[in-house]
């Protein structure tokens, strides 16, 4: 089956323009800019100092923020992309046009991903532009890597959201599954891993602990950002549990790509049924 790129682009463009018209992109971008600047200048206030200190500590604080915000925003953005059309009765109308189910799904995903990418890059990019005078080339490189990994994290959870939207019978169930996924990946998963290690006294699971972390896109995002910075990796303690060979940027990048492609592939397979 040949994909019609024009059809995909039309659907993607509509989804993106809808997010621009309802000010969604602007609102999220402003939220990211405000949080990034507040963290950069006031993140060390509890230690009695105010003002920008270092890009390493700023990224460490932003990573903790992004792990909570971006998955939630992505899941809310995409959980009703398909099931919402079905409930409104517009899905049958869309599929009656010269448009395949895969083209519709990809168009929806790419349009929402574009809106999420623009809001993330613009939001954190504005903060980075304001801080440029205080950053050297190496710091800018790490900050750019942080923005790219934030986009990948958002796209991974957007894939999960579309999978939920395809699998769910109605919006209520889809929203419940989205909330459950957010709780599991952001709050519960790491607690289960740590609880297993503590319960066994660290005698079992230590060697596979880093591999298990790859089963959570938020953990992959965390390692991507903090392992390469000595000050931050020591702060997080990742240097003691995550082998350097597994923390290669290209390997973790591939894992994030898999997290993007796999749920979207499941959604495409189920949507064809």
Secondary structure by P-SEA (a helix, b strand, c coil): ccccaaaaaaaaaaaaaaaaaaaaaaaaaaaaaaaaaaaaccccccccccccccaaaaaaaaaaaaaacaaaaaaaacccaaaaaaaacaaaaaaaccccaaaaaaaaaaaaaaaaaaaaaaaaaaaaaaacccccaaaaaaaaaaaaaaaaaaaaaaaaaaaaaaacccaaaaaaaaaaaaaaacccaaaaaaaaaaaacccccccaaaaaaaccaaaaaaaacccccaaaaaaaccccccccccccaaaaaaaaaaaacaaaaaaaaaaac
